[in-house]
Amino acid sequence: NSRRPPLELLFTLDEERGLKGALGLDAKALQLEGRTLLNLDTEEWESVYIGCAGGGDSRFRIPLVRSNNVNYQDCHFYQLSISHATGGHSGIDIDKNRCNAIELLAELSSLLLHEGLVSGLVSIRGGDKRNAIPREATAILTLMPNQSQSSLFQAVQALNEESKQKYSATDPNLKVEIAPAADDIGAPLEDVSTKSILSLLVQSGLKRGALKMSESITDLVETSSNLASVTMKFDEKSEFFEICCSTRSSVASQIEDVRADLARAVTSVHGIVIEQPPAYTGWQPNMNSRVLNLVKQCFQAQNNGKQPEVKAIHAGLECGMLIAKIAPDLDCISFGPTIVDAHTPDERLDLITVDPFFALLLNLLDALCDEE
């Protein structure tokens, strides 16, 4: 029985895979006239968001050279794997010091090669989503006949214990394992290719993690970058190693500064930039927002005077792009029911928050009728 102001309902596609629906929006063709936006895409009930980061992806390729030493055919092949890392959202969770499975795999592979416990690297793969911290990664390593399998297995067992201890607070189920792989699955990489790849993936390589905190909002990440995925690929002429990174910031110039740094690091090892599409737009907070004031009043009335938390988020909500495409004076807020472990296989909705969220939406729509 609640009242409704005039409504335009906008549904977008592919939000999780790069905000593609909002990027492709033609506001003029849809004849959108509303100047108040209620974005129902926030994952924390009792929070109202009024700002978000912008972001942009980068995709790089490093040419690969395989060894022509026929002695590799006498090698044994082993798969080193990182699994059961916690992962998480590459924006919201980027400052929680969770294990990046690709980075850990590169660190351990480098150590095993340096210690002479393996003789070469055949392949390395990990991550499958541009907006998630990688949970799993694998490498195929070679062992020469004169190298000890038992020493390798003992070393990996020790590295597993060290890694579990290092990430005990953030990744309690983390596993580092090694097992035989199929024999003769390809020649190992030449040393120059191995060093080029691993130098980018180890902690001191490509910029990643929370790079700068906001100076105006406590505990908010301002700029970050995520090493999202790596894989080996072929085209008709050559083999190459592909890296995907996702960079976020509430300051547009910082997105481009970080992406330029990533590109310089890759080109320094003779890699190339395949794709750095235009960054999507962030959303600057407006504490004087009319609809923010209304939703705060409605929330307080619904919750015995309790105030909602007003926040900005280090993630890509569509509001920034919608402001750019619809109208610069579009008055926006974002709120919603609680979603836990977004962008992971454990993502789930807290059902107990759905009813109060919907009640707030109805109450806010009613209040907007009086504002018309």
N, C-alpha and C positions, 0 to 999 in steps of 0.2 A: 504493500500500500504506500510505499515511499514515493516521493515526487522525483521527476527526472527533468533536468534541463535538456535543451536540444543536444542530441548526441551524434557524433560521428565515430564509428567503430573501425579502427585500423588494425588489421592483422598482417604481420610480416612473416616472411619465410627465411629459413637458414640463418637465424640469429646466432646459433651456436657455432656455425662454420664460417664466421667472418662478417656477420651483420649484413649479409648480402641483400636481404629483402629491403632493409632501410636504405642501403646504398643505391638500389635501383628504383627507389620511389619517385614517381612523377606527381608531385603534389598538385600541380596545375591541372593535369589531366583528370585527377580524382576530384578536383574542385573542393579541396579541403578548406573550410572557413573557420574552424574552431581555433581559439587562441589560448585555450587551457588544455594541457596534456596530463592525463593520469596514466603513467606507465606502470603496468601491473607486472613488473619483472624484477622485483627486489627479493632477496632470498632470506631476509631476517625480519620476522614479524616483530613489531614494536619499534622498528626503525623506519625512518623516512629519508630517502636519499635525494639530495639536491645538487649533485655534481658527480662526474665520473671522468675517468681517463680516456684520452684518445689512444690510438695505437696503429701500428703498421707491421706487416710481416716482411721477412727477407728470406730469399731462397738463393743458395749458393751451390756451385759445383766445383769440385777439385778433380782434375784429370788423374787417372790412376795408371800406374805402370806395374805389371806383374813380373816376377822373377823368371828368367829363362834358364835358370840352373836346374838341370834335370834331376839333381840329387833330391829335390823336394819330393819326388815320387817315393822315396824311402821314408818319408816322414809319417808320423801318426798325427791325426787331427783331433782337436778337443774343442768343445764348446764351453766357453766361460759365460755364465749367465747371472744377471741381476734380476731378482723378481721380488714381488710382494712389497715393494716400496709403497708408501702411502699415496704419493702423487698429489693431485689437487688442482685447483684453478690456478692458472699461471699469472693471474693478477691478484686475486683476493688472498691466496696462500703463498705468494712469492717471498714474503718476509718471514716465513715460519721455519726457515732453515731445514726444510725437508730434503731428503735425498733426491737428487736428479740422477736417475739410473744410468743415463748416457755418460754423464760426467764421472760417476764412480767407476763404471766399466772402463773408461779410458784411463783413469788413474791406475787401476789395478793391472790393466794390460801393459801399460808403460812400465810398471814396477816389475812384472814378471819378465818382460823383455830385457830390462836393464840388469836384472839379477841373473840372466842366462838360464832361467827355468823353462823358457820356451824360445823357439828360434825365429818365429815369424807370425805375421798377422795376415789372415786371408780375407776376413770380412768383419764388419761391425754394423749392427742395426739396432734401432731403438726408438721408442715414442711413436705415436700414431695420430696425435691430435695437436693442432697448432695452438690451442688455448689451454693445454694441460701440462703439468709437470710430469715428465716421463716416469712411469712406474717400472718398466721392464726394458732390458736391453741385452743383446747377446753378441759375442765375438767368437770367431773361429780362429784358433791359434794352432801353430804347428810345433811338433816336438821331434827333434832329430833322433836317430837310433841311439846315439851316445848320450842322450839326455834322460834323466831319471823320471819316470812317471810317478813313482812314489813321492819323490821330492816335490814335484809339482802339486800333487794332491794334498800333501801336508801343508804346503805354502798357502793354497787356496783355503784350506780349512782354517788356518790361522787368520787369513784375511777376512774370512766370513765372521769370525769372532770379533775381530777389531772393528769391522764395519757395523756390526750389530750394536757394539758398545758405543761407537761414535754417534749413531743415530737412534739410540735407545728411546729417547724422549719423543722423537718425531716419527720414526719408522719402526715400530716394535716388531713387525713381522718380516723385516728385510731378510733376504737370503742371497748369499753369494755361493754359487755352485759350479762345479766343473764335471764334465762327463765326456766320454768318447763320442766323436762325431764320425760320420761316414768317411772312409778313407778316399783319398784322391778326389777331393771336391773342388780342386782348383789350386793353382800355384799361389804361394804367398806373395804379398806385395813387395816391391823393391823398398829398400830402407828409406829412400827419399819420400815415397808415398806414405809409408807408415808414419814417419816423423811428421809430415805435413798434417795428416789427419789428426793424430793424437795431440799435437801441439795446440790445435784449435779446441779440442774437446775437454782437455784437462782444466782444472780450476783456474789456472793462470792464463787460459786461452781467451776465447770469445767472451766479451762482457756478458754477465748474466747475474740474476738475482735482483734484490732491491738495491738500486744504484744511488737513489737520493730520496730522502724523506721530506715531506712537506714542512715548510717553515711556518705555515699559518694554521694547519689542522693537526692536532696531536695524533701521533701514531699512524698517520696516513702516508703510504708510499707515494711519492711524486713521480718517480721514474724507475722503470725496471726493464729487464729483458730476460726472456726464457729460451733456453736451448731446447726446442720442442721435439725435433725428430731428426734422425739420420738414417741413410740407407745407401746401398750400392745400386747403381742403375747402368743400363746400356742404351746406346743408340746405334744406328747403323754403322758408325765409324769407330766408336771408342767406348771405354768403360769409365765411369766417373762416380765420385762420392758426393751425395747431395745432403745438404744441411738446411733445416728450416728453423728460423728464430722468430720470436714474436716480441715486439717492443711496445711498451706502454708508457704514457706520461700525460699528466694534466697540462703540460707545457708543450705546445706543438714543436717548438724549435728543438727541444730536448729529444723528441722522438727521432728527428732527422740527424741530430748529432750522434746519437747512439748507433743508428743504422749506418752512418758514415764510418764510424769506428769499426763496426763489424765488417763492412766491406773492405776497409784497409787491411784488417787482419787476414781476411781470406785472400786478397790479391797479393799479399806479401809471401804467400806460399804457392803463388801461380794459379790460384783459383779465380773464378769469375762470378760476377753477380748475374743471376738468371732473372730475378724478379724482386723488385721493391715497389709494389703498387702504392698509389697515394694513400696516406694515412687517413683513417677515419677520425672524425672530429670529436673532441672532448666536450664536456659540459661544465661551464663555470658556475659555481654556487651563487645563488641570490638569496641572501637571508631576508630580504624585504619582499619576497614573493607573496602575492595575494593568496594563491592556493595553498602555499605552505602554512600561512597563518590559519586558514580555514581547517586544514586537516589536523593541525595541532589542537584546535578548539574541539573538533569532533572526537579526536582520540581521548582528550581529557574527559569529555562528557561521558564517554563509553567506559572509561577505566578509572572512575572515582578520583579524578583530578591528576592522575599520573601523566607525565609528559612523555611523548615518544622521543627516541634518540634521533637527532637530526645529523645526517652524515653525508660525506662524499665517499665514493668507492673507487678503488684502484682496479677497475674492470670496465669493459666496454658496454655500457647501456646504449640504447638507440637514441636517447634523448638529444645528444649533441648533433647527430646527423639530421634528426627530425626538425630541430630548431633551424639548422642551415637550409633545409629543403622547404619548410613550410613558412616560417616567419621568424625574424630575429627577436621579436618580442613574445614568442611563445612561452607561456608561463607553465613550468613543468615541476612535477614531483614524481618519485617512483617509490612504490611500496608493494608488499605482497606477503604471502605466507612463507614460512620457513622451509628452505630446502637445504639439505645437509650433503656434504661431499659432492658438490657440483662438478661435472666433467670427469667423473670417475665411474667405474662399474658399481660403486656403492651409493650413487646418487639416490636420494629419497626425499619424499615430502612428509613434513610433520603434520599429520591430519588434524591434530588438535588446534592448529593455528588457522585452519581454513575458515571456519565459521566466524571468528572475530574479525578476520581480514575482510570477509564479504560484508559483514555488518558495517564496518568502517567505510567501505566503498559506498554502500547505500546511504549512509548518513552524510557522507561528503557530497554525493550527488544531490541530496535534499538541500544541503546548505548552499550549494551552488545555484539552486533555483532562486534563492533570495538575493543573490549577487547579480542576477541578470537584469 
